[in-house]
Amino acid sequence: MRILVLGGTAFVGRAIVEDALREGADVTLFGRGRTGSHLFPDLPRLIGDRDTGDYAALRDGEWDAVVDVSGYVPRHVNQAMAALGDRVGRYLFVSSHAVYVQTGVGPGSDEDTPRRPPRRDTEVLDNDTYGPCKVACEDDVLARYGDRATIVRPGKVVGPHDVQETFTYWVRRAARGGRVAVPGHPDQPVQVVDSRDLAHLVTRLLTDDRPGAFHAVGPAEPTTLGTLIETCARAAGTDVELVPIPIDAAPAHFPLVTPRAQWPTRQRSAARAQAAGMPTTPLPITVADVLTWDRNRGEPPLPHGLSPEAEATLLATTTP
Ligand SMILES: NC(=O)c1ccc[n+]([C@@H]2O[C@H](COP(=O)([O-])OP(=O)(O)OC[C@H]3O[C@@H](n4cnc5c(N)ncnc54)[C@H](OP(=O)(O)O)[C@@H]3O)[C@@H](O)[C@H]2O)c1
């Protein structure tokens, strides 16, 4: 199978390329040539730029499928589709669980959950626009390719090479052991999908030439923030004491912390993706692999969470 990957050299796309190569696919990469330029030296690399709309490098060639992992706004997908036309068999768009409405969603919700209204009037991505822009991308891909379109909507993706590093915060924090400040409640549900499981879902959907929408969430068994932190501690051989602190005492957008009203959005059903072949790596394995990766790269500073000093101050001054 010949697969063109738009992106493919950062976190999610890299995992997809690695899985596709394991499955024996011929992979071509398209990107600016800036990220991960040391990766995949044997693969053809077409140079272009989605920001400026430069798709000239795609003027020749045919592929059984394109995986669009770097499309965020409708202009991205429309320009790519115009460049590729019918020289691709299937268009698989990597979307996000952020397309779904945020309220009125019960636990176990599936891919037929209502989506937010599409946004086409902005390319500035933030909490309000990211999901609606992905909705517009999905709609345009479906309108152009119909049954040859596949939509994959990941929840929080975790694993080695994670550029967002929110999961890494907890892996590293638990490895330090001791009293751990947990904003909100340790019983909060958490869904994280291992990047390698997501990647294998993508290649299976392509191999099986399967249309439709699939949200990719994990792990295998429902889990909570508290259990996740304890799993991280076990992987590192440490002991932790979870100390709940009020959400508003912690920095905003704290890693993996979700306000109670949105807990059901962290309890989506993985049934459709699993039936289509998505594996479910056990959480302890994902944690252990992230711990090893983070240590091997020398544990650079993380952009999220609390420093040890800030956490100690918070634990000393805050009562739940
Ligand atoms: N991480 C999560 O938890 C999560 C959750 C839900 C959905 N997702 C989705 O998963 C995808 C993330 O993919 P990713 O981790 O591989 O990272 P990404 O940052 O979306 O993509 C980076 C890749 O795209 C290329 N790229 C970036 N800007 C480009 C441009 N202007 N023109 C052409 N290529 C460009 C990069 O190579 P060059 O820099 O060399 O161009 C690199 O290969 C996104 O679609 C995101 O919405 C992620």
The ligand as an SDF file (V2000), in Angstrom:
LIG
                    3D

 48 52  0  0  0  0  0  0  0  0999 V2000
   -1.6290   15.2360   20.8280 N   0  0  0  0  0  0  0  0  0  0  0  0
   -2.8870   15.0180   21.1470 C   0  0  0  0  0  0  0  0  0  0  0  0
   -3.2260   14.7360   22.3100 O   0  0  0  0  0  0  0  0  0  0  0  0
   -3.9520   15.1010   20.0780 C   0  0  0  0  0  0  0  0  0  0  0  0
   -5.2890   14.9260   20.4470 C   0  0  0  0  0  0  0  0  0  0  0  0
   -6.2640   14.9870   19.4650 C   0  0  0  0  0  0  0  0  0  0  0  0
   -5.9160   15.1960   18.1410 C   0  0  0  0  0  0  0  0  0  0  0  0
   -4.6100   15.3800   17.8150 N   0  0  0  0  0  0  0  0  0  0  0  0
   -4.2770   15.6330   16.4050 C   0  0  0  0  0  0  0  0  0  0  0  0
   -3.1190   14.8970   16.0590 O   0  0  0  0  0  0  0  0  0  0  0  0
   -2.3470   15.6640   15.1280 C   0  0  0  0  0  0  0  0  0  0  0  0
   -0.9880   15.9870   15.7460 C   0  0  0  0  0  0  0  0  0  0  0  0
   -0.0130   15.5440   14.8980 O   0  0  0  0  0  0  0  0  0  0  0  0
    1.5470   15.5560   15.2530 P   0  0  0  0  0  0  0  0  0  0  0  0
    1.7270   15.1670   16.6630 O   0  0  0  0  0  0  0  0  0  0  0  0
    2.2170   14.7130   14.2230 O   0  0  0  0  0  0  0  0  0  0  0  0
    1.9900   17.0750   15.1690 O   0  0  0  0  0  0  0  0  0  0  0  0
    1.6130   18.3210   14.2610 P   0  0  0  0  0  0  0  0  0  0  0  0
    2.2820   19.4690   14.8990 O   0  0  0  0  0  0  0  0  0  0  0  0
    0.1840   18.4500   14.0080 O   0  0  0  0  0  0  0  0  0  0  0  0
    2.2750   18.0220   12.8650 O   0  0  0  0  0  0  0  0  0  0  0  0
    3.5870   18.2270   12.6910 C   0  0  0  0  0  0  0  0  0  0  0  0
    3.9520   17.6430   11.3180 C   0  0  0  0  0  0  0  0  0  0  0  0
    3.3870   18.4280   10.2880 O   0  0  0  0  0  0  0  0  0  0  0  0
    4.4200   19.0740    9.5450 C   0  0  0  0  0  0  0  0  0  0  0  0
    4.0270   20.4730    9.3680 N   0  0  0  0  0  0  0  0  0  0  0  0
    3.8860   21.4010   10.3320 C   0  0  0  0  0  0  0  0  0  0  0  0
    3.5730   22.5940    9.7830 N   0  0  0  0  0  0  0  0  0  0  0  0
    3.5170   22.3900    8.4460 C   0  0  0  0  0  0  0  0  0  0  0  0
    3.2390   23.2370    7.3350 C   0  0  0  0  0  0  0  0  0  0  0  0
    2.9780   24.5420    7.4810 N   0  0  0  0  0  0  0  0  0  0  0  0
    3.2500   22.6960    6.1030 N   0  0  0  0  0  0  0  0  0  0  0  0
    3.5160   21.3800    5.9340 C   0  0  0  0  0  0  0  0  0  0  0  0
    3.7890   20.5350    6.9410 N   0  0  0  0  0  0  0  0  0  0  0  0
    3.7850   21.0390    8.1830 C   0  0  0  0  0  0  0  0  0  0  0  0
    5.6770   18.9480   10.3950 C   0  0  0  0  0  0  0  0  0  0  0  0
    6.8470   18.8850    9.6070 O   0  0  0  0  0  0  0  0  0  0  0  0
    7.6440   20.2350    9.2300 P   0  0  0  0  0  0  0  0  0  0  0  0
    7.7670   21.0430   10.4810 O   0  0  0  0  0  0  0  0  0  0  0  0
    8.9300   19.7210    8.7180 O   0  0  0  0  0  0  0  0  0  0  0  0
    6.8190   20.9320    8.1930 O   0  0  0  0  0  0  0  0  0  0  0  0
    5.4350   17.6310   11.1020 C   0  0  0  0  0  0  0  0  0  0  0  0
    5.7650   16.5260   10.2770 O   0  0  0  0  0  0  0  0  0  0  0  0
   -3.1130   16.9300   14.8320 C   0  0  0  0  0  0  0  0  0  0  0  0
   -3.9510   16.7450   13.7200 O   0  0  0  0  0  0  0  0  0  0  0  0
   -3.9430   17.0870   16.1030 C   0  0  0  0  0  0  0  0  0  0  0  0
   -5.1080   17.8370   15.9000 O   0  0  0  0  0  0  0  0  0  0  0  0
   -3.6160   15.3400   18.7430 C   0  0  0  0  0  0  0  0  0  0  0  0
  1  2  1  0
  2  3  2  0
  2  4  1  0
  4  5  1  0
  4 48  2  0
  5  6  2  0
  6  7  1  0
  7  8  2  0
  8  9  1  0
  8 48  1  0
  9 10  1  0
  9 46  1  0
 10 11  1  0
 11 12  1  0
 11 44  1  0
 12 13  1  0
 13 14  1  0
 14 15  2  0
 14 16  1  0
 14 17  1  0
 17 18  1  0
 18 19  2  0
 18 20  1  0
 18 21  1  0
 21 22  1  0
 22 23  1  0
 23 24  1  0
 23 42  1  0
 24 25  1  0
 25 26  1  0
 25 36  1  0
 26 27  1  0
 26 35  1  0
 27 28  2  0
 28 29  1  0
 29 30  1  0
 29 35  2  0
 30 31  1  0
 30 32  2  0
 32 33  1  0
 33 34  2  0
 34 35  1  0
 36 37  1  0
 36 42  1  0
 37 38  1  0
 38 39  2  0
 38 40  1  0
 38 41  1  0
 42 43  1  0
 44 45  1  0
 44 46  1  0
 46 47  1  0
M  CHG  2   8   1  16  -1
M  END
$$$$
